Amino acid sequence: MIDRSTASADQSAIVRGLVSKVRVPLGSEIYNRILETLYDEAAALDERRFDDWVAMLAEDLVYTAPIRLTRNGVNKDRDVMRTMMHFDDTYESLLLRTGRLTKSAWAEDPPSRTRRFVTNVRVGELDAPEEYEVISYLYVERSRLSVPENEQTSGERRDVWRNVGGVYKLARREIILDQSTLSMANLAIFL
């Protein structure tokens, strides 16, 4: 297994772009179905349809958001610390989080109003059959309470989507946020 930790000074494996060498062409059936799935996922989260979102998740899901650092000098490109996370979830922990948000969660009562924009989608085939590496950019606008200014965040999502009986399920997600100091009051929303 490749250690993709980019924060340690002696690591050489800096993950940029697609790792897969077999690109799924833009406009192909697979590409279009994965893109449609990403759009459906964003809509389900924006509309707080958590049951629909959970149905899109594989039961072996790993869902993480590592901490981002600001560095200079020879280590300036090693700015993602995968040993510390904003969150490090599994399928089971996401079931608990979505269940709590459906009932009552202090950080989301009243619930945020969100709009997710998914762009720059690149897809590659993985060695495992019917699994695809999906890199996308995410921009999120979030309105909370009656505050006139929206919060926003952006980042790159590094996913693995698996075709299970004709339906794509999210098996892995790593969210690399662009900010090292978050401007959002909390990360009680899903990215």
Backbone torsions as a table, in degrees:
resi	resn	phi	psi	omega
1	MET	NA	135.9	178.9
2	ILE	-80.4	130.3	173.7
3	ASP	-81.1	114.5	-176.6
4	ARG	-100.2	18.0	177.5
5	SER	-66.7	120.9	-178.3
6	THR	-102.5	1.3	-177.1
7	ALA	-88.7	-25.2	-177.4
8	SER	-79.6	141.4	-172.7
9	ALA	-66.0	-24.3	-175.9
10	ASP	-98.8	8.4	178.7
11	GLN	-87.9	140.6	179.2
12	SER	-108.4	-12.8	-176.2
13	ALA	-87.9	89.2	176.1
14	ILE	-95.2	118.8	-175.6
15	VAL	-82.4	119.1	176.0
16	ARG	-135.3	131.1	176.8
17	GLY	65.2	-160.3	-179.5
18	LEU	-71.9	137.3	172.6
19	VAL	-85.3	-37.1	-178.9
20	SER	-61.1	141.2	178.2
21	LYS	-92.9	-10.7	-178.9
22	VAL	-107.7	102.6	-176.0
23	ARG	-80.8	137.2	172.0
24	VAL	-86.7	121.4	-173.1
25	PRO	-66.6	140.9	173.1
26	LEU	-55.5	131.8	178.4
27	GLY	89.4	-8.9	177.4
28	SER	-71.3	164.2	-179.0
29	GLU	-59.2	-44.4	-179.6
30	ILE	-63.0	-47.8	179.8
31	TYR	-57.4	-48.8	-178.0
32	ASN	-62.9	-39.2	-179.9
33	ARG	-68.8	-38.7	177.2
34	ILE	-67.7	-43.0	177.8
35	LEU	-59.9	-45.2	177.0
36	GLU	-59.8	-39.5	178.1
37	THR	-63.8	-41.6	177.8
38	LEU	-62.6	-40.7	178.0
39	TYR	-66.5	-41.9	177.9
40	ASP	-63.4	-38.7	178.1
41	GLU	-63.0	-46.4	179.5
42	ALA	-59.9	-43.2	179.5
43	ALA	-64.7	-42.7	179.5
44	ALA	-60.2	-42.6	179.7
45	LEU	-70.3	-42.9	178.4
46	ASP	-61.3	-34.4	-178.2
47	GLU	-92.4	7.3	177.8
48	ARG	56.6	36.0	175.2
49	ARG	-93.2	73.0	-172.6
50	PHE	-66.8	-31.4	176.4
51	ASP	-63.7	-39.7	177.6
52	ASP	-65.4	-39.4	179.4
53	TRP	-66.9	-45.7	179.8
54	VAL	-59.5	-34.4	178.0
55	ALA	-64.1	-17.2	179.3
56	MET	-90.3	-0.5	-174.1
57	LEU	-101.8	138.6	174.1
58	ALA	-77.1	149.2	-177.1
59	GLU	-71.9	-13.0	175.3
60	ASP	-102.1	22.8	-176.1
61	LEU	-58.1	140.4	167.7
62	VAL	-123.9	124.3	-170.8
63	TYR	-131.0	107.3	-172.8
64	THR	-130.6	158.7	171.4
65	ALA	-140.2	96.8	-179.2
66	PRO	-69.9	158.8	177.7
67	ILE	-72.5	143.1	177.3
68	ARG	-105.4	137.4	178.1
69	LEU	-112.9	160.1	170.3
70	THR	-108.5	120.4	-177.6
71	ARG	-129.3	159.4	173.2
72	ASN	-134.8	-179.9	-179.6
73	GLY	74.2	-150.4	-174.5
74	VAL	-66.6	-20.6	-178.3
75	ASN	-99.6	14.2	-174.5
76	LYS	-60.3	-26.6	178.0
77	ASP	-87.5	-6.1	-178.9
78	ARG	-100.4	72.0	-169.6
79	ASP	-115.3	7.5	178.3
80	VAL	-111.9	118.6	-177.8
81	MET	-100.9	102.9	-176.5
82	ARG	-86.2	9.1	174.5
83	THR	-98.2	-8.6	176.0
84	MET	-132.1	139.0	-172.8
85	MET	-130.8	147.9	165.5
86	HIS	-68.5	-40.0	169.6
87	PHE	-154.4	153.3	-177.9
88	ASP	-142.0	91.2	-170.7
89	ASP	-110.4	160.1	171.9
90	THR	-121.7	176.1	176.3
91	TYR	-54.9	-46.6	-177.3
92	GLU	-63.9	-43.0	-179.3
93	SER	-69.6	-31.9	175.9
94	LEU	-69.0	-33.8	174.0
95	LEU	-60.5	-42.8	178.0
96	LEU	-64.6	-45.0	-179.1
97	ARG	-64.2	-45.3	179.9
98	THR	-67.2	-37.1	177.0
99	GLY	-61.8	-41.3	179.2
100	ARG	-67.7	-39.6	179.4
101	LEU	-67.2	-29.8	179.1
102	THR	-69.3	-34.6	-178.2
103	LYS	-91.0	-75.0	-179.3
104	SER	-163.5	122.7	174.7
105	ALA	-131.8	123.3	-173.6
106	TRP	-52.0	-43.4	-176.8
107	ALA	-68.9	-17.2	-178.1
108	GLU	-126.5	37.1	178.0
109	ASP	-128.2	103.0	3.7
110	PRO	-74.2	160.8	-176.2
111	PRO	-68.9	148.9	174.4
112	SER	-67.3	152.5	170.1
113	ARG	-103.4	122.1	-173.8
114	THR	-124.9	156.5	173.1
115	ARG	-140.6	119.3	-179.3
116	ARG	-103.8	132.3	177.1
117	PHE	-116.6	118.5	-178.4
118	VAL	-108.0	124.4	-177.0
119	THR	-139.8	178.7	172.6
120	ASN	50.2	47.2	-175.7
121	VAL	-80.3	125.8	175.7
122	ARG	-124.9	138.3	-174.7
123	VAL	-129.1	137.3	176.0
124	GLY	-135.2	150.6	177.1
125	GLU	-78.6	141.2	174.4
126	LEU	-101.8	169.7	-179.3
127	ASP	-66.0	-36.6	178.3
128	ALA	-68.1	135.8	-178.9
129	PRO	-62.5	138.8	175.9
130	GLU	65.0	22.3	173.6
131	GLU	-116.3	140.2	-173.8
132	TYR	-133.0	134.6	171.9
133	GLU	-81.8	128.8	-178.2
134	VAL	-129.6	116.6	176.3
135	ILE	-104.7	130.4	177.7
136	SER	-144.4	157.6	173.3
137	TYR	-98.8	144.8	-179.3
138	LEU	-129.1	132.8	171.9
139	TYR	-124.3	129.0	-177.9
140	VAL	-123.7	126.0	169.7
141	GLU	-102.4	134.2	-177.2
142	ARG	-134.9	127.6	176.6
143	SER	-109.5	129.3	-179.3
144	ARG	-124.1	141.0	175.7
145	LEU	52.7	-135.0	178.4
146	SER	-112.5	22.2	-179.5
147	VAL	-71.5	128.6	-176.3
148	PRO	-72.3	-21.8	-179.8
149	GLU	-93.9	132.2	175.4
150	ASN	-80.4	151.6	168.9
151	GLU	-93.2	152.8	176.3
152	GLN	-146.6	156.1	172.6
153	THR	-148.6	159.1	178.3
154	SER	-143.5	160.4	179.0
155	GLY	179.2	-176.3	177.5
156	GLU	-110.2	136.3	175.0
157	ARG	-108.2	130.5	178.5
158	ARG	-113.0	103.3	-171.7
159	ASP	-112.9	161.0	162.3
160	VAL	-123.7	120.1	176.4
161	TRP	-109.9	136.8	-176.6
162	ARG	-118.8	131.3	175.5
163	ASN	-81.2	114.1	-179.8
164	VAL	-119.3	101.9	179.4
165	GLY	60.1	36.0	178.8
166	GLY	88.2	0.5	179.1
167	VAL	-119.6	132.8	179.3
168	TYR	-84.7	130.7	179.6
169	LYS	-119.7	138.4	177.6
170	LEU	-76.8	118.4	-178.9
171	ALA	-102.7	-30.5	179.2
172	ARG	-146.2	141.9	171.2
173	ARG	-146.3	128.8	170.3
174	GLU	-121.2	123.3	179.8
175	ILE	-104.8	117.4	178.4
176	ILE	-104.6	99.4	-177.9
177	LEU	-70.7	149.5	-179.5
178	ASP	-76.9	-24.6	-176.1
179	GLN	-91.4	140.2	172.1
180	SER	-89.0	-27.4	172.1
181	THR	-117.8	115.7	-173.6
182	LEU	-70.0	139.9	177.3
183	SER	-91.7	-10.6	178.3
184	MET	-82.2	146.6	179.7
185	ALA	-62.0	-32.8	178.3
186	ASN	-160.8	171.1	175.6
187	LEU	-113.5	54.4	178.2
188	ALA	-82.0	-2.6	176.5
189	ILE	-100.4	165.5	178.9
190	PHE	-98.7	143.5	-178.6
191	LEU	-112.2	NA	NA
